[in-house]
Amino acid sequence: MRSRTLRPAALALAGLAASSGLLVAAELPTNDYPTAARADYVFACMQVNGQTREVLEKCSCSIDEIAAVLPWAQYEEAETIISIGMRGGDNVQVMNSPQMQEKVKDLKRAQVEGELRCF
């Protein structure tokens, strides 16, 4: 009996929450970047651009824009290619292939997008 009286009330509350914008989380894009990766990006960005609150906000905005453009798997792959390329050695040649370099270019385009929108 009790569940019948709660059901209309629960539906009414859900409708009210939806109409008032309280269900914002359902409208946000999927966040597939790990928190540590976002923090690493912001920390490095602040090292380059300054240690101010304003720069913190701009760097946070920038990684949000990158995440909106580039899925985590692609970001991680491009970062790995860049990291291996910086090490040098015989095995680096494969990282210079057009396919691998296109992945790096995708990351750089996303970074430029973040800079344009946030800085």
Backbone as a chain_set.jsonl record, in Angstrom:
{"seq": "MRSRTLRPAALALAGLAASSGLLVAAELPTNDYPTAARADYVFACMQVNGQTREVLEKCSCSIDEIAAVLPWAQYEEAETIISIGMRGGDNVQVMNSPQMQEKVKDLKRAQVEGELRCF", "coords": {"N": [[0.812, -1.181, 0.0], [1.871, 1.252, 0.83], [3.878, 1.772, -1.05], [2.414, 2.454, -3.274], [1.378, 4.965, -2.65], [3.693, 6.444, -2.485], [4.781, 6.324, -4.98], [3.455, 8.104, -6.967], [4.204, 10.514, -5.764], [6.994, 10.4, -5.881], [7.353, 10.409, -8.646], [6.333, 12.925, -9.22], [8.196, 14.547, -7.9], [10.514, 13.912, -9.367], [9.785, 14.917, -11.861], [9.553, 17.634, -11.218], [12.214, 18.186, -10.469], [13.512, 17.731, -12.89], [12.342, 19.699, -14.515], [13.222, 21.976, -13.259], [15.908, 22.015, -13.668], [17.598, 20.582, -12.027], [18.679, 18.164, -12.629], [21.191, 18.24, -13.843], [23.556, 16.743, -14.082], [22.954, 14.567, -15.715], [23.001, 15.727, -18.166], [25.586, 16.371, -18.75], [28.675, 15.826, -20.581], [30.292, 12.63, -21.091], [32.799, 11.84, -18.805], [35.732, 10.649, -19.3], [38.378, 10.891, -18.666], [40.923, 10.152, -16.405], [41.122, 11.412, -13.05], [43.695, 11.899, -12.023], [45.186, 12.209, -14.379], [44.08, 14.541, -15.437], [44.807, 16.288, -13.371], [47.614, 16.127, -13.559], [47.982, 17.331, -16.069], [47.019, 19.936, -15.562], [48.801, 20.737, -13.545], [51.304, 20.699, -14.957], [50.699, 22.597, -16.931], [50.375, 24.86, -15.349], [52.962, 25.135, -14.413], [54.251, 26.075, -16.642], [52.801, 28.381, -17.322], [52.35, 29.936, -15.047], [51.735, 30.392, -11.512], [49.119, 31.095, -10.551], [45.75, 31.784, -9.431], [44.106, 32.48, -11.557], [45.465, 31.325, -13.726], [45.262, 28.651, -12.982], [42.506, 28.247, -13.351], [42.327, 28.697, -16.113], [43.987, 26.641, -17.105], [42.606, 24.4, -16.166], [40.243, 24.692, -17.586], [41.292, 24.33, -20.126], [42.115, 21.579, -20.197], [39.623, 20.45, -19.919], [38.443, 21.209, -22.325], [40.103, 19.851, -24.124], [39.463, 17.226, -23.392], [36.841, 17.195, -24.241], [37.125, 17.16, -26.951], [38.866, 15.078, -27.609], [38.866, 11.675, -27.023], [39.782, 9.81, -24.046], [41.362, 7.459, -24.528], [42.592, 8.019, -26.993], [44.019, 10.328, -26.34], [45.792, 9.327, -24.406], [47.221, 7.485, -25.966], [48.49, 9.177, -27.843], [50.077, 10.722, -26.097], [51.774, 8.71, -25.2], [53.125, 8.037, -27.56], [54.51, 10.434, -28.006], [56.127, 10.464, -25.713], [57.731, 8.145, -26.041], [59.018, 8.869, -28.385], [60.643, 10.929, -27.468], [62.578, 9.626, -26.029], [64.404, 8.443, -27.734], [66.64, 6.254, -29.619], [66.779, 2.978, -31.251], [64.221, 1.855, -31.579], [62.475, 3.916, -31.965], [61.835, 4.653, -34.517], [59.443, 3.509, -35.527], [57.545, 5.091, -34.334], [57.55, 7.344, -35.826], [56.008, 6.964, -38.014], [53.497, 7.801, -40.482], [50.867, 7.231, -39.538], [51.144, 7.154, -36.75], [52.093, 9.724, -36.253], [49.92, 11.209, -37.037], [48.167, 10.77, -34.953], [49.443, 12.135, -32.921], [49.246, 14.689, -33.986], [46.478, 15.042, -33.806], [46.179, 15.261, -31.032], [47.647, 17.607, -30.599], [46.098, 19.433, -32.03], [43.794, 19.39, -30.461], [44.85, 20.474, -28.125], [45.471, 23.045, -28.995], [42.903, 23.956, -29.5], [41.917, 23.996, -26.868], [43.591, 26.001, -25.799], [42.841, 28.227, -27.351], [40.167, 28.576, -26.589], [40.343, 29.002, -23.849], [42.489, 30.584, -22.975]], "CA": [[0.0, 0.0, 0.0], [2.701, 2.435, 0.975], [4.604, 2.042, -2.286], [1.499, 3.105, -4.208], [1.247, 6.374, -2.321], [4.979, 7.096, -2.726], [5.109, 6.337, -6.405], [3.086, 9.371, -7.595], [5.005, 11.589, -5.179], [8.344, 10.295, -6.44], [7.268, 10.859, -10.031], [6.145, 14.379, -9.201], [9.486, 15.134, -7.535], [11.416, 13.747, -10.505], [9.361, 15.89, -12.873], [9.92, 18.957, -10.73], [13.68, 18.303, -10.544], [13.884, 17.836, -14.3], [11.916, 20.987, -15.067], [13.959, 23.075, -12.627], [17.317, 21.934, -14.026], [18.379, 19.918, -10.991], [19.285, 16.949, -13.174], [22.257, 18.699, -14.737], [24.56, 15.697, -14.283], [22.55, 13.734, -16.828], [23.236, 16.455, -19.406], [27.009, 16.591, -18.946], [29.32, 14.81, -21.403], [30.998, 11.582, -20.381], [34.132, 12.211, -18.35], [36.507, 9.417, -19.275], [39.762, 11.18, -18.297], [41.158, 9.952, -14.967], [41.388, 12.633, -12.297], [45.151, 12.096, -11.943], [45.65, 12.71, -15.677], [43.664, 15.945, -15.489], [45.644, 17.025, -12.421], [48.956, 16.212, -14.159], [47.937, 18.33, -17.133], [46.876, 21.263, -14.951], [50.066, 21.028, -12.86], [52.3, 21.039, -15.976], [50.259, 23.846, -17.545], [50.671, 25.948, -14.408], [54.417, 25.292, -14.362], [54.628, 26.852, -17.824], [52.061, 29.636, -17.449], [52.303, 30.704, -13.806], [51.118, 29.745, -10.355], [48.057, 31.955, -10.039], [44.387, 31.243, -9.488], [43.625, 32.691, -12.92], [46.088, 30.309, -14.578], [44.633, 27.39, -12.595], [41.211, 28.172, -14.022], [42.554, 28.564, -17.551], [44.525, 25.305, -17.371], [41.502, 23.46, -15.947], [39.377, 24.862, -18.745], [41.984, 23.772, -21.281], [42.014, 20.114, -20.206], [38.214, 20.132, -20.166], [38.224, 21.35, -23.775], [40.798, 18.727, -24.768], [38.658, 16.032, -23.121], [35.621, 17.269, -25.048], [37.484, 16.94, -28.351], [39.663, 13.865, -27.802], [38.618, 10.65, -26.0], [40.927, 9.472, -23.212], [42.223, 6.452, -25.162], [43.394, 8.69, -28.021], [44.933, 11.221, -25.629], [46.817, 8.488, -23.79], [48.043, 6.921, -27.037], [49.33, 10.252, -28.372], [51.071, 11.028, -25.06], [52.74, 7.605, -25.212], [53.939, 8.202, -28.769], [55.4, 11.564, -27.752], [57.082, 10.044, -24.682], [58.675, 7.211, -26.652], [59.803, 9.638, -29.347], [61.629, 11.747, -26.763], [63.623, 8.752, -25.478], [65.416, 8.127, -28.74], [66.994, 4.844, -29.771], [66.43, 2.276, -32.49], [62.797, 1.526, -31.666], [61.686, 5.137, -32.139], [61.468, 4.794, -35.931], [58.039, 3.161, -35.746], [56.728, 6.2, -33.844], [57.582, 8.399, -36.834], [55.155, 6.604, -39.145], [52.404, 8.764, -40.678], [49.721, 6.907, -38.675], [51.461, 7.568, -35.377], [52.21, 11.179, -36.22], [48.564, 11.766, -37.132], [47.609, 10.719, -33.594], [50.068, 13.249, -32.198], [48.642, 15.915, -34.529], [45.135, 15.152, -33.221], [46.352, 15.789, -29.678], [48.08, 19.007, -30.686], [44.933, 20.222, -32.438], [42.932, 19.507, -29.282], [45.504, 21.41, -27.214], [45.278, 24.393, -29.555], [41.495, 24.286, -29.239], [41.844, 24.36, -25.462], [44.241, 27.291, -25.608], [42.027, 29.268, -27.971], [38.93, 28.796, -25.836], [40.537, 29.242, -22.414], [43.554, 31.547, -22.647]], "C": [[0.867, 1.26, 0.0], [3.433, 2.784, -0.325], [3.705, 2.735, -3.323], [1.371, 4.594, -3.904], [2.55, 7.127, -2.561], [5.277, 7.233, -4.218], [4.676, 7.639, -7.091], [3.905, 10.54, -7.05], [6.416, 11.582, -5.75], [8.365, 10.762, -7.892], [7.117, 12.375, -10.116], [7.451, 15.081, -8.864], [10.484, 15.041, -8.689], [11.065, 14.734, -11.612], [9.73, 17.305, -12.49], [11.42, 19.181, -10.843], [14.121, 18.477, -11.994], [13.519, 19.198, -14.869], [12.688, 22.154, -14.461], [15.445, 23.022, -12.932], [18.179, 21.255, -12.987], [19.057, 18.651, -11.488], [20.383, 17.284, -14.175], [23.253, 17.596, -15.041], [24.213, 14.804, -15.468], [22.848, 14.406, -18.171], [24.719, 16.641, -19.71], [27.604, 15.5, -19.827], [30.043, 13.79, -20.529], [32.407, 12.046, -20.039], [34.955, 10.936, -18.259], [37.992, 9.667, -18.991], [39.932, 10.934, -16.8], [41.515, 11.276, -14.285], [42.884, 12.918, -12.233], [45.711, 12.646, -13.252], [45.281, 14.181, -15.843], [44.546, 16.793, -14.569], [47.069, 17.178, -12.955], [49.011, 17.29, -15.226], [47.891, 19.737, -16.539], [48.179, 21.668, -14.261], [51.132, 21.455, -13.873], [51.967, 22.367, -16.648], [50.59, 25.036, -16.648], [52.172, 26.172, -14.262], [54.889, 26.192, -15.501], [54.037, 28.261, -17.793], [51.97, 30.481, -16.182], [51.486, 30.015, -12.74], [50.033, 30.624, -9.729], [46.705, 31.256, -10.144], [43.821, 31.361, -10.905], [44.188, 31.628, -13.869], [45.516, 28.925, -14.254], [43.308, 27.207, -13.324], [41.373, 27.992, -15.528], [43.064, 27.174, -17.91], [43.451, 24.232, -17.184], [40.526, 23.499, -17.114], [39.985, 24.169, -19.962], [41.875, 22.249, -21.327], [40.571, 19.672, -20.394], [37.897, 20.207, -21.659], [38.894, 20.206, -24.534], [39.973, 17.456, -24.602], [37.369, 16.02, -23.942], [35.889, 16.923, -26.51], [38.086, 15.552, -28.577], [39.354, 12.858, -26.692], [39.917, 10.269, -25.279], [41.875, 8.489, -23.901], [43.131, 7.09, -26.219], [44.407, 9.636, -27.39], [46.11, 10.417, -25.066], [47.766, 7.907, -24.839], [48.995, 7.981, -27.6], [50.417, 10.639, -27.372], [52.15, 9.957, -25.019], [53.673, 7.72, -26.415], [54.951, 9.318, -28.572], [56.496, 11.155, -26.771], [58.146, 9.11, -25.258], [59.582, 7.939, -27.633], [60.898, 10.457, -28.691], [62.778, 10.907, -26.196], [64.749, 8.499, -26.47], [65.666, 6.635, -28.816], [66.465, 4.257, -31.063], [64.929, 2.058, -32.657], [61.907, 2.742, -31.912], [61.185, 5.292, -33.57], [59.984, 4.526, -36.182], [57.112, 4.295, -35.288], [56.687, 7.366, -34.833], [56.731, 8.075, -38.053], [54.026, 7.625, -39.275], [51.194, 8.498, -39.781], [49.954, 7.391, -37.249], [51.52, 9.09, -35.276], [50.852, 11.858, -36.359], [47.888, 11.772, -35.76], [48.173, 11.854, -32.749], [49.473, 14.572, -32.684], [47.236, 16.126, -33.975], [45.207, 15.724, -31.811], [46.739, 17.261, -29.722], [46.943, 19.916, -31.136], [43.979, 20.425, -31.255], [43.533, 20.493, -28.281], [45.344, 22.846, -27.702], [43.845, 24.849, -29.31], [41.299, 24.724, -27.789], [42.463, 25.728, -25.181], [43.397, 28.427, -26.176], [40.791, 29.598, -27.147], [39.163, 29.285, -24.404], [41.576, 30.296, -22.071], [43.365, 32.858, -23.369]], "O": [[0.612, 2.207, -0.745], [3.586, 3.96, -0.656], [4.188, 3.51, -4.148], [1.267, 5.401, -4.828], [2.522, 8.331, -2.817], [5.954, 8.169, -4.642], [5.51, 8.241, -7.767], [4.258, 11.453, -7.796], [6.969, 12.636, -6.065], [9.303, 11.439, -8.313], [7.707, 13.021, -10.982], [7.782, 16.099, -9.473], [11.218, 15.993, -8.954], [11.954, 15.32, -12.23], [10.167, 18.09, -13.331], [11.855, 20.252, -11.266], [15.006, 19.282, -12.285], [14.294, 19.786, -15.622], [12.798, 23.21, -15.082], [16.185, 23.903, -12.496], [19.404, 21.35, -13.063], [19.936, 18.122, -10.808], [20.477, 16.665, -15.235], [23.753, 17.521, -16.163], [25.115, 14.331, -16.159], [22.937, 13.73, -19.196], [25.072, 17.031, -20.823], [27.109, 14.373, -19.832], [30.363, 14.062, -19.372], [33.118, 12.582, -20.889], [34.889, 10.221, -17.26], [38.79, 8.733, -19.07], [39.155, 11.46, -16.003], [42.138, 12.148, -14.891], [43.297, 14.069, -12.377], [46.625, 13.471, -13.23], [46.084, 14.974, -16.335], [44.976, 17.884, -14.944], [47.667, 18.245, -12.817], [49.963, 18.068, -15.288], [48.636, 20.621, -16.963], [48.613, 22.814, -14.379], [51.798, 22.47, -13.669], [52.861, 23.174, -16.904], [51.028, 26.084, -17.123], [52.603, 27.297, -14.01], [55.821, 26.979, -15.333], [54.695, 29.222, -18.191], [51.549, 31.636, -16.246], [50.649, 29.161, -13.031], [50.038, 30.864, -8.522], [46.552, 30.266, -10.859], [43.142, 30.455, -11.39], [43.465, 31.098, -14.713], [45.31, 28.116, -15.158], [43.027, 26.13, -13.852], [40.639, 27.221, -16.147], [42.628, 26.588, -18.901], [43.391, 23.27, -17.949], [40.045, 22.461, -17.57], [39.285, 23.507, -20.729], [41.577, 21.684, -22.379], [40.323, 18.615, -20.976], [37.169, 19.368, -22.189], [38.32, 19.658, -25.475], [39.801, 16.696, -25.554], [36.866, 14.953, -24.296], [35.0, 16.453, -27.22], [37.846, 14.925, -29.609], [39.566, 13.168, -25.519], [41.008, 10.393, -25.836], [43.089, 8.683, -23.854], [44.306, 6.737, -26.325], [45.539, 9.733, -27.863], [47.271, 10.79, -25.235], [48.976, 7.846, -24.62], [50.176, 7.705, -27.808], [51.562, 10.861, -27.764], [53.324, 10.271, -24.823], [54.881, 7.519, -26.288], [56.12, 9.169, -28.929], [57.667, 11.47, -26.983], [59.335, 9.277, -24.984], [60.778, 7.657, -27.704], [61.96, 10.662, -29.278], [63.848, 11.446, -25.915], [65.909, 8.359, -26.084], [64.988, 5.847, -28.157], [65.804, 4.927, -31.856], [64.426, 2.077, -33.78], [60.694, 2.593, -32.054], [60.203, 5.996, -33.804], [59.344, 5.235, -36.959], [56.007, 4.435, -35.812], [55.871, 8.275, -34.684], [56.731, 8.831, -39.025], [53.638, 8.248, -38.286], [50.56, 9.442, -39.31], [49.064, 7.967, -36.624], [51.039, 9.667, -34.301], [50.657, 12.963, -35.852], [47.121, 12.683, -35.449], [47.455, 12.46, -31.955], [49.225, 15.473, -31.882], [46.842, 17.26, -33.703], [44.396, 16.571, -31.436], [46.209, 18.068, -28.958], [46.837, 21.051, -30.671], [43.426, 21.511, -31.078], [42.803, 21.263, -27.657], [45.11, 23.755, -26.906], [43.609, 26.003, -28.953], [40.602, 25.702, -27.516], [41.915, 26.517, -24.411], [43.258, 29.474, -25.544], [40.413, 30.762, -27.022], [38.285, 29.912, -23.811], [41.543, 30.851, -20.972], [44.17, 33.775, -23.206]]}, "num_chains": 1, "name": "protein.A"}
